[in-house]
Amino acid sequence: MGRIIPSVTVLLLVFVTSKAFEIEITPEDNVAAQIGDKLELTCSTIGCESPSFSWRSQLDKPLDGSGDSKGSRSILTMDPVGFGNDNEYLCSAFCDNVKKEKSIIVLMFTLFPVIQVIEISTPLNVGEKASITCMVPKVYPSERLKMQLEKDGSVLGMKEFYHEEHTKTTETKSLTLTFIPTFEDIGKVITCVAELPIDEMEFEPKKRQTSQRLSVNFGPQNTNITVSPSNTTMQGETLMLTCRTTDGPRNTTVSATPSATVKEGGAVTMTCTSPGNPAPKISLTKHLISGVSQFLSEDATLTINNVKAEDLGLYECEGINQFGREKKTVDLIVQGAL
């Protein structure tokens, strides 16, 4: 009986040693790597002091990496990562004639660009057709890419590339939309959004975006001339007249030149505004009784100190750029002038 017990004990010890030998690979899950970066896969063992390791790739591809083993772990280094590394890798570890293998790492390499480009076909002019292009350079895998163009948060259009053939190269993808700019588009923000929604891979970021504020050209609009100080009186601009004809009464609107009254000897400042893009050139002129126009200033503001009788008359503000021109007049009345 005493001879049997030691044999059983030895068998149990061998069984326990065998069960303690395990292998693991980190990262544990599928990994996505940036093309051109450095990637390390670590294969380690538990329960074996001096294991031996070997690495190989599946799918009959070369390993395309270098292995370095020390103690209970082996590191496979790929530097830089390239398209040839898009593969499944197998680590084998040997300990006292026991072999363990793990092949859970499938590398799917993605290159996601830092910058998306927004291109505008021509300078944007109100009422003229133009196109905006969202461009994503050097993306892989491009068939997983989703793109969309947004204007102030509202989606203008989107595009997916899943129907395109899979290639082992980086590609440039784009989304182009055509539209006619309006005054409402002035100052709006266009955003290009690019996304690689690869749910089975953990990598950041999966979405990038870039924005650009729209600059829309238009001619002078809502040109206006104001007169100060505030105690200067301004008269109305329009009149509603009723005409009687054989067909009955009809209403018609007649535009009248606004007027401002200032006391003789006082001071008056006229300020002209004329919004437009590019900024209009502004000029101030005075229409003389003789019918000749007297140029006064290219500045938007004209100040007259010690107003005299000869300062009365019709003053005109004009804004002009390459997209048009617009005028506004005011009749200056000098109170106390004979």
KAKA-V385241 format. One line per field, one symbol per residue. ss: DSSP state (~ for helix, > for strand, _ for the rest). A space follows every 50 residues. Layout:
ss->???
This chain:
ss->_~~~~~~~~~~~~~~~~~~~_>>>>>____>__>___>>>>>>>>>____ _>>>>>>________>>>>>__>>>>>>>___~~~__>>>>>>>>__>>> >>>>>>>__>>____>>>>>___>>___>>>>>>>>>>>>_~~~>>>>>> >__>>>>>>>__________>>>>>>>>>>__~~~___>>>>>>>>____ _>____>>>>>>>__>>>>>>>>>>>>>____>>___>>>>>>>>__>>> >>>>>__>>>>>>____>>>>>>>>>>___>>>>>>>_____>>>>>___ >>>>____~~~_>>>>>>>>>__>>>>>>>>>>>>___
